[in-house]
Amino acid sequence: MRDTFSGMDIGQVRALAARLRTEASDIEATIQRLTGRLTSVDWKGRDRERFIDEWQSRHVAALRRVVSGLEQAADHASEYANLQEWASKA
């Protein structure tokens, strides 16, 4: 049997937007937690400095790009839900 539904389930898209924001927040919290643990390790020397630099410049930067992408996707989903709601009322 074919699904005859066409369009958007506004509630599901809003729930998706909320989930995307939650995941972005969780990743940011993980960045903070791991950075705190990394900087609290009793480790001195150039290798530590290189490791921390790589963590910040490569890994944290990449994770923050993921966070940004999730936040943008959430914004777009919310916007589409709002537009659909407005169009449905018209």
Buried (B, 14 or more C-beta within 10 A) or exposed (E): EEEEEEEBEBEEBBEBBEEBBEBBEEBBEEBEEBBEEBEEEEEEEEEBEEBBEEBEEEEBEEBBEBBEEBBEBBEEBBEBBEEBEEEEEE
